[in-house]
């Protein structure tokens, strides 16, 4: 049976084998409900966005190192991502459903992910100990099984899953505070903005999407809605009819800054 987790695993495994197109095509599965498709999309892209940090955390729990099997590695990353970054996800559900996808060595996967769930504490992280405690939310902290490097550049690069050279370049050009803003933005989940097509009314589009259980909120631009959850907007009749398209606010602002008139 196809599930959101199995679909995300299939897409990520295809990408690992060099099939870049399969990440997009693999997530376009009509067997799943729109809400599950949205969850699969979040899982697949979240693992890619956080992979360096996930591997560091998992490596600290696996005393003999991460398994060589690429499929098992990807399953563990999916489980770790759910535990660390999917808010509201019950730990037992994340562990159980993820372990169910393991073909062999389920005991190892189960022990590793349960160990990770026990390392998450309901308290604020200690800012004086950034190598041992990682803030996941204001009142949620990961007690790192393996300490992060003392070197600030390498530590930020691991936490935000970025190359060391990129973080170093940001610090050189923007200073410590500016670099921190950039790397935090680089690892954050980007918002999905829907631009009303043509001269359509934004409120009417919002109501049309709400009827399909797509939650949106007005953005700063009167032509944009921000997708806040619920079903995927890309499985709606409004999308198929061309009533909106995806456009980032900065891209829209750049287009509107050009003094072009119709024709």
C-alpha positions as CSV (number, residue, x, y, z in Angstrom):
1,X,0.0,0.0,0.0
2,X,1.3,3.4,-0.9
3,X,1.6,5.8,2.0
4,X,3.0,9.4,2.3
5,X,6.1,8.0,4.0
6,X,6.7,5.2,1.4
7,X,6.1,7.7,-1.4
8,X,8.7,10.1,0.1
9,X,11.1,7.2,0.5
10,X,10.7,6.1,-3.1
11,X,11.3,9.7,-4.4
12,X,14.4,10.2,-2.2
13,X,15.8,6.8,-3.1
14,X,15.3,7.5,-6.8
15,X,17.1,10.8,-6.4
16,X,19.9,9.1,-4.6
17,X,20.4,6.9,-7.6
18,X,20.7,10.0,-9.8
19,X,17.1,10.1,-11.1
20,X,16.6,13.8,-10.4
21,X,13.3,13.9,-12.2
22,X,11.9,11.2,-10.0
23,X,11.7,13.5,-6.9
24,X,9.1,15.5,-8.7
25,X,7.4,12.7,-10.6
26,X,7.5,10.4,-7.7
27,X,5.5,12.8,-5.6
28,X,2.8,13.1,-8.2
29,X,0.9,10.0,-7.1
30,X,-2.8,9.9,-7.7
31,X,-3.3,7.0,-5.2
32,X,-3.0,9.4,-2.2
33,X,-5.3,12.0,-0.9
34,X,-4.2,15.6,-1.3
35,X,-3.3,15.9,2.4
36,X,-1.1,12.8,2.3
37,X,0.6,14.1,-0.9
38,X,1.4,17.4,0.9
39,X,2.9,15.4,3.8
40,X,5.0,13.3,1.4
41,X,6.2,16.5,-0.3
42,X,7.2,18.0,3.1
43,X,9.0,14.8,4.2
44,X,11.0,14.4,1.0
45,X,12.1,18.1,0.7
46,X,12.7,18.3,4.5
47,X,15.1,15.4,4.5
48,X,17.0,17.0,1.6
49,X,17.1,20.4,3.3
50,X,18.3,18.9,6.7
51,X,20.4,15.9,5.5
52,X,23.8,17.0,6.9
53,X,22.3,17.6,10.4
54,X,20.2,14.4,10.3
55,X,23.3,12.3,9.4
56,X,25.3,14.0,12.3
57,X,22.6,13.2,14.8
58,X,22.1,9.6,13.6
59,X,25.8,9.0,13.4
60,X,26.0,10.0,17.1
61,X,23.5,7.3,18.0
62,X,24.9,4.5,15.8
63,X,28.0,3.5,17.7
64,X,29.3,1.4,14.8
65,X,28.5,4.1,12.3
66,X,25.5,4.5,9.9
67,X,24.6,1.4,7.9
68,X,26.0,1.1,4.4
69,X,22.7,0.2,2.9
70,X,21.5,3.5,1.1
71,X,17.8,2.5,1.5
72,X,18.2,2.0,5.3
73,X,20.0,5.3,5.6
74,X,17.2,7.1,3.9
75,X,14.6,5.4,6.1
76,X,16.5,6.5,9.2
77,X,16.7,10.1,7.8
78,X,12.9,10.1,7.3
79,X,12.3,8.9,10.8
80,X,14.7,11.4,12.3
81,X,13.2,14.3,10.3
82,X,9.8,13.5,11.6
83,X,10.9,13.3,15.2
84,X,12.9,16.6,15.0
85,X,11.0,18.8,12.7
86,X,7.4,17.7,12.2
87,X,5.6,19.4,15.0
88,X,2.6,17.6,16.4
89,X,3.8,14.2,15.2
90,X,3.6,11.6,18.0
91,X,7.0,10.0,18.5
92,X,5.5,6.5,18.6
93,X,3.8,7.0,15.3
94,X,6.9,8.4,13.6
95,X,9.0,5.5,14.9
96,X,6.5,2.7,14.2
97,X,5.4,3.8,10.7
98,X,9.0,4.4,9.7
99,X,10.3,1.1,11.0
100,X,7.5,-0.6,9.0
101,X,9.3,0.4,5.8
102,X,12.6,-1.3,6.7
103,X,13.1,-4.5,4.8
104,X,15.6,-6.0,7.2
105,X,17.3,-5.1,10.4
106,X,14.2,-3.5,11.9
107,X,15.5,-4.0,15.4
108,X,18.4,-1.6,14.7
109,X,16.2,1.0,13.1
110,X,13.7,0.8,15.9
111,X,16.4,1.1,18.6
112,X,18.1,4.0,16.9
113,X,14.9,6.1,16.4
114,X,13.6,5.3,19.9
115,X,17.0,6.5,21.2
116,X,16.5,9.7,19.2
117,X,13.0,10.3,20.6
118,X,14.3,9.9,24.2
119,X,17.0,12.6,23.5
120,X,14.3,15.3,22.8
121,X,13.5,17.2,26.0
122,X,10.6,19.6,26.7
123,X,12.7,22.6,27.8
124,X,14.5,25.5,26.3
125,X,18.1,24.9,25.0
126,X,21.0,26.3,27.1
127,X,22.6,29.0,24.9
128,X,25.8,28.6,26.8
129,X,26.2,25.0,25.5
130,X,25.6,25.2,21.7
131,X,27.7,22.1,21.1
132,X,25.5,19.8,23.3
133,X,22.0,21.2,23.0
134,X,20.1,22.1,19.8
135,X,16.9,24.2,20.0
136,X,14.1,22.7,17.9
137,X,11.4,25.1,19.2
138,X,11.2,27.6,22.1
139,X,10.5,24.8,24.6
140,X,11.9,21.8,22.8
141,X,15.5,20.8,22.8
142,X,17.6,18.0,21.3
143,X,20.3,16.8,23.7
144,X,22.8,15.9,21.0
145,X,24.1,12.3,21.2
146,X,27.4,13.6,19.6
147,X,28.6,17.1,20.3
148,X,28.8,19.6,17.5
149,X,32.2,21.1,16.6
150,X,33.5,23.9,18.8
151,X,34.4,25.8,15.6
152,X,31.5,28.2,14.9
153,X,31.7,27.9,11.1
154,X,31.6,24.1,11.1
155,X,28.9,24.0,13.8
156,X,26.6,26.4,11.9
157,X,27.2,24.5,8.7
158,X,26.1,21.2,10.3
159,X,23.1,22.7,12.1
160,X,21.8,24.3,8.9
161,X,23.1,21.5,6.5
162,X,25.2,23.9,4.4
163,X,28.7,23.6,3.0
164,X,31.4,25.0,5.3
165,X,32.7,27.4,2.6
166,X,29.3,29.0,2.2
167,X,29.0,29.8,5.9
168,X,32.6,31.1,6.0
169,X,31.9,33.3,3.0
170,X,28.8,34.7,4.7
171,X,30.7,35.5,7.9
172,X,33.5,37.3,5.9
173,X,31.0,39.4,3.9
174,X,28.2,40.0,6.4
175,X,29.7,39.6,9.8
176,X,28.5,37.1,12.4
177,X,25.0,38.5,12.9
178,X,24.3,38.8,9.2
179,X,25.7,35.3,8.4
180,X,23.4,33.8,11.1
181,X,20.4,35.4,9.4
182,X,21.4,34.0,6.0
183,X,22.0,30.5,7.2
184,X,18.9,30.3,9.2
185,X,16.8,31.5,6.2
186,X,18.6,29.0,4.0
187,X,17.6,26.0,6.1
188,X,14.1,27.2,6.9
189,X,11.1,25.7,5.2
190,X,10.1,28.3,2.5
191,X,6.6,29.5,2.3
192,X,4.4,28.6,-0.7
193,X,2.7,31.7,-2.2
194,X,-0.1,31.5,-4.7
195,X,-0.5,34.4,-7.1
196,X,-4.0,35.1,-8.4
197,X,-4.0,34.8,-12.2
198,X,-5.1,37.7,-14.3
199,X,-7.6,40.1,-12.8
200,X,-9.3,37.5,-10.6
201,X,-10.3,38.5,-7.0
202,X,-8.1,37.2,-4.2
203,X,-10.9,36.7,-1.8
204,X,-12.8,34.6,-4.3
205,X,-9.8,32.4,-4.9
206,X,-9.3,32.0,-1.1
207,X,-13.0,30.9,-0.8
208,X,-12.6,28.5,-3.7
209,X,-9.5,26.9,-2.2
210,X,-11.2,26.7,1.2
211,X,-14.0,24.7,-0.3
212,X,-11.3,22.1,-1.2
213,X,-9.9,22.2,2.4
214,X,-6.9,24.2,1.4
215,X,-5.9,26.7,4.1
216,X,-4.5,30.1,3.0
217,X,-4.0,33.5,4.4
218,X,-3.6,36.9,2.6
219,X,0.0,37.9,2.0
220,X,1.4,41.5,2.0
221,X,0.8,41.8,-1.7
222,X,-2.9,42.0,-2.7
223,X,-2.2,39.5,-5.4
224,X,-0.8,36.7,-3.2
225,X,-2.1,34.1,-0.8
226,X,0.2,32.0,1.5
227,X,-0.6,28.3,1.8
228,X,-0.9,27.5,5.5
229,X,-1.8,23.8,5.4
230,X,-4.7,21.4,4.8
231,X,-4.9,19.8,1.3
232,X,-2.5,20.6,-1.4
233,X,-3.6,23.5,-3.6
234,X,-2.1,21.7,-6.6
235,X,-4.7,18.9,-6.5
236,X,-7.7,21.4,-6.8
237,X,-9.9,22.3,-9.7
238,X,-8.7,25.9,-9.2
239,X,-5.2,24.9,-10.1
240,X,-6.2,22.8,-13.0
241,X,-8.3,25.7,-14.3
242,X,-5.3,28.1,-14.1
243,X,-6.9,30.4,-11.4
244,X,-3.5,30.8,-9.7
245,X,0.2,30.0,-10.0
246,X,3.1,29.8,-7.6
247,X,5.3,32.9,-7.3
248,X,7.5,34.1,-4.4
249,X,6.8,37.6,-3.1
250,X,10.3,38.8,-4.1
251,X,9.9,37.5,-7.6
252,X,6.5,39.3,-7.8
253,X,8.0,42.5,-6.4
254,X,10.8,42.4,-9.0
255,X,8.3,42.0,-11.9
256,X,6.1,44.8,-10.5
257,X,9.1,47.2,-10.2
258,X,9.5,47.1,-14.0
259,X,7.3,49.9,-15.6
260,X,5.6,47.7,-18.1
261,X,2.2,48.2,-19.5
262,X,-0.1,45.7,-21.4
263,X,1.2,45.1,-24.9
